[in-house]
């Protein structure tokens, strides 16, 4: 089912209101926080930090730093997924 222009505007407006912020990807591009591209980028960052952490000695300062960074990235990923889910839910409700 195709969306009308009005429905599309409502979805975009809600997405902008909900996320309201931009996300800077690792490659320098700027996308909306909560977009698929944003979520994929955060997931890749998590994998990079896990690889780095796994190369360090247990109880080292570098490992502690990586664990703290992972905790922050995982919170950011959860927030991005919540924004994505709310946008998807709004889109599904407008199709009904």
Secondary structure, DSSP 4 states (H G I P E B T S, - for coil): -PPPHHHHHHHHHHHHHHH-SEEE-TTS-EEETTSHHHHHHHHHHHHHHHHHHHTSPTT-HHHHHHHHHHHHHHHHHHHHHHHHHHHHHHHHHHH-
